[in-house]
């Protein structure tokens, strides 16, 4: 006969926290215990926020950034102060937050939804690349900044994008973030100063 060391409700919460990326068993236990120690009202607000997450967050049909349910398009795209002829291409929505914190970019964004990774079964057809080509044509884009992560997958995706755009016969500048970002560091974890220098020192791809 097995004996439960912890109450089932607590172990269930630990398992759920542990299923999140980057959360190990010990961290999951700390999160769950911290939630238990909070006042019931605080835990209810957390539960409500999680419950409403999928209902109140949607994806912009043009940029594929995350937006509020009440928005039709990303505010970073509709804002008249943003330069639609300049697009920074990123892998994931949270990469936008990292770049916005620098205060150095006044263009718009395009979220690919990942990076090319054959081992994970992700090919170009799973990414929002055709939609990027449409944006280039519709908005008269003059420069694309490829800001995929400094990883094998990120570099492969950058090279594929460069070739794809060139083969589409589009005339524009294609640049890549400068090497201020260490290899293996995801964009969302890079500090603001490093990202600012990477934006300023971006290089044109031949």
Order of alpha helices (4+ residues) and beta strands (2+ residues): alpha-alpha-alpha-beta-beta-alpha-beta-alpha-beta-alpha-beta-alpha-beta-alpha-beta
